[in-house]
């Protein structure tokens, strides 16, 4: 799945009040810190991963945790 399509799905799942989180996801895909999942995730799987990410302020640790949820083989 292209990153743009994944980001569109993520945008739909993140409330507008959490724009900092979305911006951090976009930035980290841009710099290569996040990688798309090797196989498509269901909306349920993606929303569960994002729910964990949204619990805390966006930082290196929370981005790394999201990265492991999105792509366990990425080594992030």
Phi and psi restraints in degrees (value plus and minus 20) as a CYANA .aco file:
   2 UNK   PHI     -82.4   -42.4
   2 UNK   PSI     128.9   168.9
   3 UNK   PHI     -79.3   -39.3
   3 UNK   PSI     -56.7   -16.7
   4 UNK   PHI     -81.5   -41.5
   4 UNK   PSI     -59.3   -19.3
   5 UNK   PHI     -88.8   -48.8
   5 UNK   PSI     -60.1   -20.1
   6 UNK   PHI     -84.1   -44.1
   6 UNK   PSI     -63.0   -23.0
   7 UNK   PHI     -83.8   -43.8
   7 UNK   PSI     -55.2   -15.2
   8 UNK   PHI     -84.5   -44.5
   8 UNK   PSI     -61.0   -21.0
   9 UNK   PHI     -84.8   -44.8
   9 UNK   PSI     -63.1   -23.1
  10 UNK   PHI     -82.9   -42.9
  10 UNK   PSI     -62.8   -22.8
  11 UNK   PHI     -77.8   -37.8
  11 UNK   PSI     -59.7   -19.7
  12 UNK   PHI     -87.5   -47.5
  12 UNK   PSI     -46.6    -6.6
  13 UNK   PHI    -113.1   -73.1
  13 UNK   PSI     -35.6     4.4
  14 UNK   PHI    -120.8   -80.8
  14 UNK   PSI     104.3   144.3
  15 UNK   PHI     -81.0   -41.0
  15 UNK   PSI     129.6   169.6
  16 UNK   PHI     -78.4   -38.4
  16 UNK   PSI     -45.6    -5.6
  17 UNK   PHI     -90.5   -50.5
  17 UNK   PSI     -30.5     9.5
  18 UNK   PHI    -131.3   -91.3
  18 UNK   PSI      15.8    55.8
  19 UNK   PHI     -77.8   -37.8
  19 UNK   PSI     -53.1   -13.1
  20 UNK   PHI     -80.6   -40.6
  20 UNK   PSI     -59.7   -19.7
  21 UNK   PHI     -84.7   -44.7
  21 UNK   PSI     -66.1   -26.1
  22 UNK   PHI     -81.4   -41.4
  22 UNK   PSI     -65.1   -25.1
  23 UNK   PHI     -79.6   -39.6
  23 UNK   PSI     -58.1   -18.1
  24 UNK   PHI     -87.0   -47.0
  24 UNK   PSI     -57.6   -17.6
  25 UNK   PHI     -83.5   -43.5
  25 UNK   PSI     -68.0   -28.0
  26 UNK   PHI     -78.3   -38.3
  26 UNK   PSI     -67.3   -27.3
  27 UNK   PHI     -79.7   -39.7
  27 UNK   PSI     -63.0   -23.0
  28 UNK   PHI     -92.4   -52.4
  28 UNK   PSI     -49.8    -9.8
  29 UNK   PHI     -86.9   -46.9
  29 UNK   PSI     -59.2   -19.2
  30 UNK   PHI     -83.4   -43.4
  30 UNK   PSI     -56.9   -16.9
  31 UNK   PHI    -113.4   -73.4
  31 UNK   PSI     -20.9    19.1
  32 UNK   PHI      67.5   107.5
  32 UNK   PSI     -13.6    26.4
  33 UNK   PHI     -94.4   -54.4
  33 UNK   PSI     -46.5    -6.5
  34 UNK   PHI    -134.1   -94.1
  34 UNK   PSI     123.9   163.9
  35 UNK   PHI    -147.4  -107.4
  35 UNK   PSI     127.2   167.2
  36 UNK   PHI     -86.7   -46.7
  36 UNK   PSI     135.4   175.4
  37 UNK   PHI     -83.2   -43.2
  37 UNK   PSI     125.7   165.7
  38 UNK   PHI     -88.0   -48.0
  38 UNK   PSI     -46.5    -6.5
  39 UNK   PHI    -147.0  -107.0
  39 UNK   PSI     129.6   169.6
  40 UNK   PHI     -78.2   -38.2
  40 UNK   PSI     120.8   160.8
  41 UNK   PHI    -118.1   -78.1
  41 UNK   PSI     126.0   166.0
  42 UNK   PHI     -91.6   -51.6
  42 UNK   PSI     143.2   183.2
  43 UNK   PHI     -81.2   -41.2
  43 UNK   PSI     -54.9   -14.9
  44 UNK   PHI     -83.9   -43.9
  44 UNK   PSI     -67.2   -27.2
  45 UNK   PHI     -82.1   -42.1
  45 UNK   PSI     -64.0   -24.0
  46 UNK   PHI     -85.6   -45.6
  46 UNK   PSI     -62.3   -22.3
  47 UNK   PHI     -86.7   -46.7
  47 UNK   PSI     -54.1   -14.1
  48 UNK   PHI     -86.2   -46.2
  48 UNK   PSI     -62.5   -22.5
  49 UNK   PHI     -83.5   -43.5
  49 UNK   PSI     -62.2   -22.2
  50 UNK   PHI     -89.1   -49.1
  50 UNK   PSI     -55.5   -15.5
  51 UNK   PHI     -79.2   -39.2
  51 UNK   PSI     -61.5   -21.5
  52 UNK   PHI     -84.0   -44.0
  52 UNK   PSI     -63.0   -23.0
  53 UNK   PHI     -83.2   -43.2
  53 UNK   PSI     -58.0   -18.0
  54 UNK   PHI     -95.3   -55.3
  54 UNK   PSI     -32.6     7.4
  55 UNK   PHI     -86.5   -46.5
  55 UNK   PSI     -52.0   -12.0
  56 UNK   PHI    -138.6   -98.6
  56 UNK   PSI     147.2   187.2
  57 UNK   PHI     -88.3   -48.3
  57 UNK   PSI     128.8   168.8
  58 UNK   PHI     -88.0   -48.0
  58 UNK   PSI     105.7   145.7
  59 UNK   PHI    -172.4  -132.4
  59 UNK   PSI     158.0   198.0
  60 UNK   PHI     -76.1   -36.1
  60 UNK   PSI     -62.4   -22.4
  61 UNK   PHI     -86.9   -46.9
  61 UNK   PSI     -63.8   -23.8
  62 UNK   PHI     -89.9   -49.9
  62 UNK   PSI     -54.5   -14.5
  63 UNK   PHI     -86.1   -46.1
  63 UNK   PSI     -62.2   -22.2
  64 UNK   PHI     -82.7   -42.7
  64 UNK   PSI     -60.5   -20.5
  65 UNK   PHI     -83.5   -43.5
  65 UNK   PSI     -64.0   -24.0
  66 UNK   PHI     -81.9   -41.9
  66 UNK   PSI     -61.6   -21.6
  67 UNK   PHI     -78.7   -38.7
  67 UNK   PSI     -60.3   -20.3
  68 UNK   PHI     -88.0   -48.0
  68 UNK   PSI     -53.1   -13.1
  69 UNK   PHI     -92.2   -52.2
  69 UNK   PSI     -59.8   -19.8
  70 UNK   PHI     -92.5   -52.5
  70 UNK   PSI     -60.4   -20.4
  71 UNK   PHI    -165.3  -125.3
  71 UNK   PSI      64.5   104.5
  72 UNK   PHI     -77.1   -37.1
  72 UNK   PSI     -44.7    -4.7
  73 UNK   PHI    -106.5   -66.5
  73 UNK   PSI     -21.0    19.0
  74 UNK   PHI     -93.3   -53.3
  74 UNK   PSI     -41.3    -1.3
  75 UNK   PHI      56.1    96.1
  75 UNK   PSI      -7.2    32.8
